[in-house]
Amino acid sequence: MGCKVDRLTDRYDLTPPRARDASLDEYLERRWTGADDRDPEGYKSLTEWFNKRLLSRIYEANGRDAMAAHLDREYELIVDGDGVERDELAADMATDGLDIDEVGSELISWSTMRHHLKGCLEAEKETPSASTDWERNTVEMAKEKTAEKARSVLSSLTSKDRLPEAERADIDVQVKLSCPECSVRVPFEDAVERGYVCETHFENRSSESVLEQTQNRLSVIAIPYSIVEASQTLLLEDPYLFEAVSMAGI
């Protein structure tokens, strides 16, 4: 049946933006590997691109305005929004016959994109050898190990008929850093890229490293996954299969 990317591509007839690419898969692989002398892109940017193209197609099918500016803002609210603004968007989408949570469940995670590229397409790209980044690699290995354990649990639940078809679920493992001074929590990758966890409290500790600023509590979380739509509707009231949280000071 293919992965979620394949199913969504077929269901919504998603096509590449360039005529030179024979398929959406070819386009995604070119962008990921950096073909045609372009800079290779990561899973996060490709996931966002795919989701926005999918959202645009959903909007078009329901007669909703898919103008880029509106789409970008509404995508952020669907994915990360909360409170009044998201409620207002939900009400507005409802006038076009769209349920904001159902639309959100159609969107994919970066781990789904990763699985599609490396698993389904068996795509490969060269890793820069100019320098090693053992810190990022170590965290990535820990995430992959957690995902493997989670798949084992899902397989067991499926075989025991406690959660039918659970082994088909998409698993997304994240490592987040928490500021010890406030409630700010950000993905590990984002903190490393920008050089701090919490901008407010970083200003007072600019001479310290990112890890020292946070005294670092790491949370390894298996976040919401998507399962076959019918099974999710019939069997799950809670969209979380499980949440494994490991807190540690570093």
C-alpha positions, 0 to 999 in steps of 0.5 A, a space after each residue: 500500500 505504500 507509506 503515508 506520503 504515497 497514499 496522500 500523493 495518490 489521494 490528492 493527485 499531488 504533482 511536482 511543480 516542474 515539468 522536468 520531474 517525472 514524479 513528485 518522488 523524483 522532485 523530492 529526491 532531487 531536492 534532498 540530495 542536492 541534484 542539479 547543483 542545488 543545495 541539498 535540503 533537510 527533512 524539515 523543509 521538505 516536510 513543510 513544502 509537502 504539507 503546504 502543497 497538500 493543504 493547498 490541494 485540500 483547500 482547492 477541493 473545498 473551494 477555499 482560498 489557497 493564496 500563498 500568504 493565507 496558506 502560510 499563516 494558516 498552516 502555522 496555526 493548524 500545526 502549531 497554533 493554539 488559543 483564540 487564533 486557532 479557534 477562529 481559523 477552525 470556525 472559518 474553515 468549518 464554513 468551507 466544510 473543513 475540520 481543522 483537526 482532520 486536516 491537521 491529521 492528514 499532514 505528515 511529520 519529518 520522520 515520515 518524510 525521512 522514511 519515505 526518502 530513505 526507506 521507500 525510495 532508497 535514496 542516498 546522499 553524501 554526508 559532508 566530510 569536512 567536519 564531524 558533528 558527533 553531538 548531533 549524530 549521538 542524539 540522532 542515534 538515540 532517536 532512532 533507537 527509541 523509534 525501533 523500541 516503539 516499533 517493537 511495542 506497536 508490533 506486540 500490541 498488534 499481535 495481541 489485538 490490543 491495538 489493531 494495525 498499530 504497527 502501521 503507525 508513523 512514529 516521530 521521536 523528538 529531543 527537546 531542550 527546556 529552559 530551567 528559568 521558564 516554560 520555553 521548550 525547543 527542539 534540540 536541532 533548533 537550539 543548536 542552530 540558533 545558539 540558545 534555548 531561550 532567547 530571554 534568559 540567554 541574554 543574561 548568560 551569553 558567555 555560556 554554552 547552550 547546554 550550560 544555559 539550560 543545565 539541560 533537561 532532555 525530553 525524548 518524546 514519541 509524539 502524535 502519530 497517524 494510523 489508518 483513518 478508519 482504525 483511528 476513528 473506531 479505536 482511539 479516542 486519544 491520538 497518542 499511542 504512548 508517551 515515553 518521557 525521559 528527563 535528565 540533567 546534563 
